[in-house]
């Protein structure tokens, strides 16, 4: 385990909260401090840390990897931020995008044409973990003259096939 300043701060906060709680049970400060010292790692790793992971929306960032993109569609959200900021896909052709990302999953709808726009490809990025996540992430890749000119992410509500509205 890597000891970081944030870890130390969280451990101190858990220790203080345990000490204050145990001090209300028994007024002997040495006993409260000793029990707090023993219980802090347990309370941190079995209570505080899991709750922090449930309610925070932090996820690992990864560099773009075509093989991982194709094999794990549910984890694409980990790669998309780096892909957008580094302009990895800008300027590539439709054929190269097909080789890197696979065939488009769906095309955007163009209301003016009343048809699908073949220059706007969409891919699902998966669902970011979290307790209150009710949206899934998607990416739209826009082509102009057979080259990528824009890559933007957007969110859609999660719907289920058997869900009644």
C-alpha positions as CSV (number, residue, x, y, z in Angstrom):
1,X,0.0,0.0,0.0
2,X,1.2,3.5,-0.9
3,X,1.0,6.0,2.0
4,X,-0.2,9.3,0.6
5,X,-1.0,12.6,2.3
6,X,-4.7,12.0,1.6
7,X,-4.6,8.6,3.2
8,X,-2.9,10.0,6.3
9,X,-5.5,12.8,6.5
10,X,-8.4,10.3,6.2
11,X,-6.9,8.0,8.8
12,X,-6.4,10.9,11.2
13,X,-10.1,12.0,10.7
14,X,-11.3,8.4,11.4
15,X,-9.1,8.2,14.5
16,X,-10.5,11.5,15.8
17,X,-14.0,10.5,15.2
18,X,-13.5,7.2,16.9
19,X,-11.8,8.8,19.8
20,X,-14.6,11.3,20.3
21,X,-17.2,8.5,20.0
22,X,-15.4,6.2,22.5
23,X,-14.8,9.1,24.8
24,X,-18.6,9.4,25.2
25,X,-18.8,5.8,26.3
26,X,-15.9,5.9,28.8
27,X,-14.2,9.0,30.1
28,X,-10.8,7.4,30.5
29,X,-8.9,9.1,27.7
30,X,-6.0,6.6,27.7
31,X,-8.5,3.8,27.1
32,X,-10.3,5.7,24.4
33,X,-7.1,6.6,22.7
34,X,-5.8,3.0,22.8
35,X,-9.1,1.6,21.4
36,X,-9.2,4.3,18.8
37,X,-5.7,3.4,17.7
38,X,-6.6,-0.3,17.4
39,X,-10.0,0.3,15.7
40,X,-8.9,3.0,13.2
41,X,-7.5,0.6,10.5
42,X,-10.6,-1.6,10.8
43,X,-13.0,1.3,10.7
44,X,-11.1,2.8,7.8
45,X,-10.8,-0.2,5.6
46,X,-14.2,-1.9,6.4
47,X,-16.4,1.2,6.8
48,X,-15.0,4.5,5.6
49,X,-13.1,3.4,2.5
50,X,-16.0,1.4,1.0
51,X,-18.4,4.3,1.6
52,X,-16.0,6.7,0.0
53,X,-15.8,4.4,-3.1
54,X,-19.6,4.1,-3.3
55,X,-20.3,7.8,-3.1
56,X,-17.3,9.2,-5.1
57,X,-17.2,9.0,-8.8
58,X,-13.5,8.5,-9.1
59,X,-12.3,6.0,-11.7
60,X,-8.9,5.1,-13.1
61,X,-7.7,6.8,-16.2
62,X,-6.0,4.8,-18.9
63,X,-4.3,5.5,-22.1
64,X,-6.1,4.5,-25.3
65,X,-5.5,0.9,-26.3
66,X,-7.4,-0.4,-29.4
67,X,-7.3,-4.0,-28.1
68,X,-8.7,-3.1,-24.7
69,X,-11.4,-0.9,-26.4
70,X,-12.6,-3.8,-28.4
71,X,-12.4,-6.5,-25.7
72,X,-13.9,-4.5,-22.8
73,X,-16.6,-2.2,-24.0
74,X,-17.9,-1.6,-20.5
75,X,-14.6,0.0,-19.5
76,X,-14.1,2.4,-22.3
77,X,-15.0,5.3,-20.1
78,X,-11.5,4.8,-18.5
79,X,-9.8,5.6,-21.9
80,X,-11.9,8.3,-23.4
81,X,-10.7,11.3,-21.4
82,X,-7.1,10.7,-22.5
83,X,-8.2,10.0,-26.1
84,X,-10.0,13.4,-26.3
85,X,-7.3,15.5,-24.6
86,X,-4.5,14.0,-26.7
87,X,-6.4,14.3,-30.0
88,X,-5.6,10.7,-30.7
89,X,-8.4,10.2,-33.2
90,X,-8.5,13.7,-34.8
91,X,-7.5,13.5,-38.5
92,X,-7.9,9.7,-38.8
93,X,-10.0,8.2,-41.6
94,X,-13.2,6.2,-41.3
95,X,-11.2,3.0,-42.2
96,X,-8.6,3.7,-39.4
97,X,-11.4,4.3,-36.9
98,X,-13.0,1.0,-37.9
99,X,-9.7,-0.7,-37.4
100,X,-9.1,1.0,-34.0
101,X,-12.6,1.1,-32.5
102,X,-14.5,-1.4,-34.5
103,X,-17.7,-0.8,-36.6
104,X,-19.8,2.1,-35.4
105,X,-22.4,0.9,-32.8
106,X,-25.0,3.4,-34.0
107,X,-25.3,6.5,-36.2
108,X,-26.7,9.9,-35.0
109,X,-30.1,10.9,-36.3
110,X,-30.3,14.0,-38.6
111,X,-33.7,15.6,-38.3
112,X,-33.1,17.7,-41.5
113,X,-32.6,14.6,-43.6
114,X,-35.0,12.4,-41.6
115,X,-32.3,9.7,-41.8
116,X,-29.2,8.5,-40.0
117,X,-26.1,10.7,-40.5
118,X,-23.2,8.5,-41.7
119,X,-20.7,11.2,-40.7
120,X,-21.6,10.9,-36.9
121,X,-20.6,7.6,-35.4
122,X,-21.5,6.6,-31.8
123,X,-20.0,4.2,-29.4
124,X,-21.1,3.2,-25.9
125,X,-18.5,3.8,-23.2
126,X,-20.0,1.9,-20.3
127,X,-21.4,2.9,-17.0
128,X,-19.1,4.7,-14.5
129,X,-19.3,2.9,-11.1
130,X,-21.1,4.7,-8.3
131,X,-24.1,4.4,-6.0
132,X,-26.3,7.0,-7.7
133,X,-25.3,6.5,-11.4
134,X,-28.4,6.7,-13.6
135,X,-26.7,7.5,-16.9
136,X,-24.4,5.7,-19.3
137,X,-21.6,7.5,-21.2
138,X,-21.3,7.6,-25.0
139,X,-19.0,9.2,-27.5
140,X,-19.9,10.8,-30.8
141,X,-17.2,10.9,-33.5
142,X,-17.9,13.5,-36.2
143,X,-16.4,13.1,-39.7
144,X,-15.9,15.7,-42.4
145,X,-14.3,14.7,-45.8
146,X,-13.8,11.2,-44.4
147,X,-11.6,12.5,-41.5
148,X,-12.4,12.8,-37.8
149,X,-12.9,16.5,-36.9
150,X,-14.6,16.2,-33.5
151,X,-14.9,13.7,-30.6
152,X,-17.4,14.5,-27.9
153,X,-18.8,12.6,-25.0
154,X,-22.4,12.8,-23.8
155,X,-24.6,10.9,-21.3
156,X,-27.8,9.0,-21.9
157,X,-30.2,7.8,-19.2
158,X,-30.0,4.1,-18.5
159,X,-33.0,2.2,-19.8
160,X,-33.9,-1.4,-19.6
161,X,-35.8,-3.4,-22.2
162,X,-38.5,-4.6,-19.8
163,X,-39.0,-1.3,-18.1
164,X,-42.5,0.3,-18.4
165,X,-42.8,4.0,-18.7
